[in-house]
Amino acid sequence: MAKPLTETQKRALTQAEKNTTRLTRMQVFELASTGLIEVCGVRDSDFRLIKKGVRALARENKRARVAQ
């Protein structure tokens, strides 16, 4: 079973889904090190949300809806 995301990971993934240019370097590092985003180039904004990140965010949103 997948590990639940931390609050900071949830916030960063939500931000990445909306606007990737607003993520801080720390958020990018944390998400990339857990494999939720993929760094594509040398610039700070060269990364993309991969399928693992999209699924993790959907799973967390579903958990939140069920908990209500």
N, C-alpha and C positions, 0 to 999 in steps of 0.2 A: 504494500500500500504506500502511496506517496506521502511524503512528509508535508505537514501543513506549512503554509507560508507564514513568515513573521509579519507583524504589522508594517514594518518598514518595507519589506518586499512587496506586500500588497499595494501600498501607496505608490511605490516606484513602478510597479507593473501597470497600475491604472494610469499613471502619468505617461508611461512609455506608449501605452495604447492610444492615448489622445495626442500627445505632442512629444516626440522623442528629443527635440532640441532643448527642452527645459530640464532634463535630468542632470543631476550633479555628477561629478566624476565618481564620487563615492557610491552613488546609486548604480551607475553603470558598472563599476567594479563588482559590486555585490551581486547584481543580476547576472553578469557574465561569468563570475566564478561559480555560481550555482547552475549555470547552463540554461537560463531562462531567456537570455538574449544572446545574439551572436555579433561580435565585433567584426566589421567587414573591411575597415581601412585604418589609416593612420590618424585621421582627424578625429576629434572628440565626438562628433555627431555621426560617425560612420558605423552604425550598428542597426540591427533589426530585431524585432520581437519574433522568436521562432515558435514553432508549433507547441513545444513543451511549455513555453511561457503562456501561450493563449489557453492551453488546457488547464494549467494551474490556476489561472485567473478565473476561468469559468467554474472550476471546482470550488474555489473559495466563495464565489458569488452564490453558488448553489447552497453551500453550507450556511451562508448568512441568511438566505431566504428561508431555509428549513428551520433555523433557530428562532425566527420571528414568530 
